[in-house]
């Protein structure tokens, strides 16, 4: 019996040594992740920020996406390929951005399997009438080179009458988006869309929609969230009601990014953790429990924006309190003659 016991002891010692080595490896990589912008994909402890969120459908939406709003033609394709090569698996676009064909070509050229990429597009205001939705969706699918979208959003809670110049608001569909939503539900059943949600909806407008007998509830609300417009009430309500918020303009508008990156509290956190101010903000968004859509066509920034790290609680609170200590200011506020925010 003695040899057997010795063998068991040896196995236990080996197992302990392996466990210790694994812990040391992850600690070292975690240290390098915080101070050298390197991360090991194999180490994901309970304190790591989520790399994805699970939706009611069971689909996992990556927590950090490449946003392609305002991404210039001729540059957006390279940004998409850079992002996919860096590890992004979530590309957020829209019909109205006018760059879906270039994005689609980049997706094809990347060599990344379609099933490994989360693709989002959005229904523009001109096409809220149920009979107009499938044709414009098919247009997006064709340009993107896919036969389904992982997520399709109602871009704004505002419907225009199709083909009217100047724009004319369709008040019936603006005040009641249920007919539009019913068509989206039908397209989920057809397999052209896997998940549906909204964008730029406030609490009242979501409640107006969900007061109807929906087959599928909105799983996402994509809204402006940043230091200048943190929307804590909407964030709290959305968590309580099972709706994931996605943060667009997470660094403020393009015109305000420079100012955003100079906020004293953010510069302090960046200095303490050895990361960039942009990484502080993107980490903060994910730590708040939202998906985040940073936009850049600069390769180094595209790669930088994916490297997130959990902020120590006192530093997270420092930024959260600073963001909520001033009067909120929106970067994106279209003037269409509709009171969108109230």
C-alpha positions in Angstrom: 0.0 0.0 0.0 2.9 2.3 0.6 3.8 2.9 -3.1 0.2 3.8 -3.8 0.2 6.4 -1.1 3.4 7.8 -2.3 2.0 8.0 -5.8 -1.1 9.8 -4.6 1.1 12.2 -2.6 3.2 12.9 -5.7 0.1 13.6 -7.8 -1.3 15.9 -5.1 2.1 17.8 -5.0 2.1 18.0 -8.8 -1.4 19.3 -8.8 -0.7 21.9 -6.2 2.4 23.0 -8.1 0.4 23.3 -11.3 -2.3 25.3 -9.5 0.2 27.7 -7.9 1.9 28.1 -11.3 -1.4 28.9 -13.0 -2.3 31.5 -10.4 1.1 33.1 -10.6 0.8 33.2 -14.4 -2.6 34.9 -14.3 -1.4 37.4 -11.7 1.6 38.2 -13.8 -0.5 38.7 -16.9 -3.0 40.7 -14.9 -0.2 42.9 -13.7 1.1 43.3 -17.2 -2.5 43.9 -18.4 -2.9 46.9 -16.1 0.5 48.4 -16.7 1.7 47.1 -20.0 -1.6 46.8 -21.9 -1.2 43.1 -22.3 -3.8 40.5 -21.4 -4.0 36.8 -21.4 -7.3 35.5 -22.8 -7.0 32.4 -20.7 -7.3 34.2 -17.3 -10.8 35.4 -16.5 -11.3 35.5 -12.8 -14.4 36.7 -11.0 -13.0 40.3 -11.0 -12.5 40.4 -14.8 -14.8 42.6 -16.7 -17.4 40.7 -18.9 -16.3 40.2 -22.5 -20.0 39.5 -23.4 -23.6 39.7 -22.1 -26.1 36.9 -22.6 -29.4 38.1 -24.1 -32.8 36.4 -23.5 -32.3 34.5 -26.8 -29.2 32.9 -25.4 -27.0 34.8 -27.8 -23.9 36.4 -26.3 -23.3 40.0 -27.4 -19.6 41.2 -27.1 -19.3 44.0 -24.5 -17.0 46.1 -26.7 -17.8 46.9 -30.3 -16.3 48.8 -33.1 -18.8 51.6 -33.9 -18.7 52.8 -37.5 -20.8 56.0 -37.2 -19.0 58.9 -38.9 -16.3 56.5 -40.1 -15.2 57.8 -43.5 -15.5 55.9 -46.7 -12.2 54.5 -47.8 -11.1 54.2 -44.1 -13.9 52.2 -42.5 -13.0 49.0 -44.2 -9.4 49.0 -42.9 -10.7 49.9 -39.4 -13.0 46.9 -39.5 -10.2 44.6 -40.6 -7.9 46.0 -37.9 -10.5 45.6 -35.3 -11.2 41.9 -36.2 -7.5 41.2 -36.3 -7.2 42.7 -32.8 -9.9 40.5 -31.4 -13.1 42.5 -31.8 -16.1 40.4 -32.7 -18.8 43.1 -32.6 -19.4 45.6 -35.5 -22.1 48.2 -34.9 -23.4 50.0 -38.0 -26.6 51.3 -39.6 -28.2 51.8 -42.9 -28.1 55.6 -42.6 -24.3 55.6 -42.1 -23.8 54.9 -45.8 -20.8 52.6 -45.3 -22.4 49.1 -45.1 -21.0 48.0 -48.4 -17.4 48.8 -47.4 -18.0 47.2 -44.0 -19.4 44.1 -45.7 -16.4 43.8 -48.0 -14.0 44.1 -45.0 -15.9 41.4 -43.1 -15.5 39.1 -46.1 -11.8 39.9 -46.6 -11.1 39.4 -42.9 -11.4 35.7 -43.1 -13.2 35.5 -39.8 -16.2 33.1 -40.0 -19.6 34.9 -40.1 -20.8 33.0 -37.1 -18.0 34.4 -35.0 -19.0 38.1 -35.7 -21.8 40.0 -34.1 -23.3 42.4 -36.7 -25.7 45.2 -35.8 -27.7 47.4 -38.1 -30.5 49.9 -37.6 -33.9 50.8 -39.2 -33.9 54.4 -40.3 -36.7 56.8 -39.7 -38.0 56.7 -43.3 -38.8 53.0 -43.1 -41.0 52.6 -40.0 -44.1 51.7 -42.0 -44.4 47.8 -41.8 -44.4 47.4 -45.6 -41.1 49.3 -45.9 -39.1 47.4 -43.3 -38.2 44.1 -45.0 -37.0 45.8 -48.3 -34.6 48.1 -46.5 -33.4 45.3 -44.2 -32.7 43.2 -47.3 -30.7 46.1 -48.7 -28.6 46.1 -45.5 -28.1 42.4 -45.6 -27.0 42.5 -49.2 -24.5 45.3 -48.6 -23.1 43.5 -45.5 -22.9 40.2 -47.4 -24.9 38.2 -44.9 -28.3 36.5 -44.7 -29.0 37.5 -41.1 -28.3 40.2 -38.5 -27.4 39.4 -34.9 -29.2 42.6 -33.9 -31.5 45.1 -35.6 -32.6 48.3 -33.8 -35.2 51.0 -34.4 -32.7 53.8 -34.8 -34.8 56.6 -33.4 -38.3 56.8 -31.9 -39.2 59.1 -34.8 -40.9 58.0 -38.0 -40.8 60.1 -41.2 -43.2 59.9 -44.1 -41.2 58.1 -46.8 -40.0 60.2 -49.7 -41.1 63.5 -48.3 -38.6 66.4 -48.8 -38.4 68.3 -46.5 -38.9 65.6 -43.9 -42.4 65.2 -42.6 -43.0 63.4 -39.3 -45.4 60.5 -39.4 -47.0 61.2 -36.0 -49.0 57.9 -35.9 -45.9 55.7 -36.1 -43.9 58.2 -33.9 -46.5 58.0 -31.1 -47.1 54.3 -31.5 -44.2 52.1 -32.7 -46.1 48.8 -32.1 -46.9 48.2 -35.9 -43.2 48.7 -36.6 -42.2 46.3 -33.8 -44.7 43.7 -35.0 -42.9 43.6 -38.4 -39.6 43.2 -36.7 -40.9 40.2 -34.7 -42.0 38.7 -37.9 -38.5 39.1 -39.4 -37.1 37.3 -36.3 -39.4 34.4 -37.0 -38.2 34.4 -40.6 -34.6 34.1 -39.5 -33.4 37.4 -41.0 -32.8 38.9 -37.5 -31.8 37.1 -34.3 -32.4 39.9 -31.8 -34.3 43.2 -31.8 -34.2 46.3 -29.8 -34.4 50.1 -29.9 -32.1 53.1 -29.9 -32.5 56.6 -28.4 -35.6 55.5 -26.5 -36.3 57.0 -23.1 -38.1 55.2 -20.3 -41.6 56.5 -21.2 -41.2 55.5 -24.9 -40.1 52.0 -24.0 -43.0 51.6 -21.5 -45.4 52.8 -24.3 -44.0 50.0 -26.5 -44.0 47.2 -24.0 -47.5 48.0 -22.9 -48.5 46.2 -26.1 -48.8 42.4 -26.3 -45.3 41.8 -27.6 -44.0 38.4 -28.7 -40.4 39.6 -28.2 -39.4 42.3 -25.7 -36.7 44.8 -26.6 -33.4 43.4 -25.4 -31.2 46.4 -26.2 -31.5 50.1 -26.0 -28.6 51.9 -27.6 -28.2 55.4 -26.3 -25.7 58.2 -25.8 -23.8 57.5 -22.6 -20.6 59.3 -21.6 -19.0 61.4 -18.9 -21.1 64.4 -19.9 -24.4 62.4 -20.2 -24.2 59.4 -17.9 -28.0 58.8 -17.6 -28.0 57.0 -14.2 -31.8 56.8 -13.9 -32.1 55.1 -17.3 -29.2 52.7 -16.5 -30.9 51.7 -13.2 -34.3 51.3 -14.8 -32.9 49.3 -17.7 -31.1 46.8 -15.4 -34.3 46.4 -13.3 -36.3 45.6 -16.5 -33.8 43.3 -18.2 -32.8 45.7 -21.0 -29.1 46.0 -21.9 -27.9 49.5 -22.6 -25.3 50.1 -25.3 -23.2 53.3 -25.0 -22.6 55.2 -28.2 -20.4 58.3 -28.2 -18.7 56.8 -25.0 -16.0 59.5 -25.1 -18.4 62.3 -26.0 -18.9 63.6 -29.5 -16.0 63.8 -31.9 -15.9 67.5 -31.2 -15.6 67.0 -27.4 -13.2 64.0 -27.2 -10.2 66.1 -26.4 -12.0 67.8 -23.5 -13.3 64.4 -22.3 -9.8 63.0 -22.1 -8.6 65.9 -20.0 -11.0 65.4 -17.1 -8.8 65.5 -14.0 -10.4 62.5 -12.3 -9.9 60.4 -15.5 -6.3 61.5 -15.9 -5.7 60.5 -12.2 -7.2 57.1 -12.7 -5.2 56.6 -15.9 -2.0 57.6 -14.1 -2.6 55.3 -11.1 -3.4 52.2 -13.3 -0.9 52.9 -16.1 -3.6 52.9 -18.8 -4.9 55.6 -21.2 -7.8 57.9 -20.4 -9.8 56.3 -23.2 -9.3 52.9 -21.7 -10.5 54.3 -18.3 -13.7 55.4 -19.9 -14.4 52.2 -21.9 -13.6 50.1 -18.8 -16.0 52.3 -16.7 -18.8 51.8 -19.2 -18.5 48.0 -19.1 -18.1 48.1 -15.3 -21.4 50.0 -15.2 -23.0 47.0 -17.0 -23.3 48.4 -20.5 -22.0 47.4 -23.8 -19.8 50.1 -25.3 -19.2 51.3 -28.9 -16.0 53.3 -29.3 -15.4 54.5 -32.8 -12.0 55.1 -34.4 -10.3 54.5 -37.8 -6.8 54.9 -36.3 -5.3 51.4 -36.0 -3.5 52.1 -32.7 -6.6 53.5 -31.1 -8.8 50.7 -32.4 -6.5 48.2 -30.7 -6.2 50.3 -27.6 -9.9 50.6 -27.1 -10.3 46.8 -26.7 -8.0 46.6 -23.8 -10.2 47.1 -20.7 -9.6 46.4 -17.1 -11.7 46.5 -13.9 -11.3 49.7 -12.0 -10.7 49.4 -8.3 -14.0 50.3 -6.5 -12.8 53.6 -5.1 -11.6 54.7 -8.5 -14.8 53.6 -10.2 -16.8 55.6 -7.7 -14.5 58.6 -8.2 -15.4 58.6 -11.9 -19.1 57.8 -11.4 -19.5 60.6 -8.9 -17.6 63.1 -11.1 -19.8 62.2 -14.1 -23.0 62.6 -12.1 -21.9 65.9 -10.4 -22.6 68.2 -13.3 -25.7 69.1 -15.4 -26.0 66.5 -18.1 -25.3 67.6 -21.7 -26.1 65.7 -24.8 -23.7 65.5 -27.7 -26.4 64.2 -30.1 -29.7 66.0 -30.2 -31.4 66.1 -33.6 -34.1 68.8 -34.1 -36.9 67.1 -36.0 -39.8 68.9 -34.3 -40.3 65.9 -31.9 -39.8 66.0 -28.2 -37.6 62.9 -28.1 -36.3 63.1 -24.5 -39.4 63.6 -22.4 
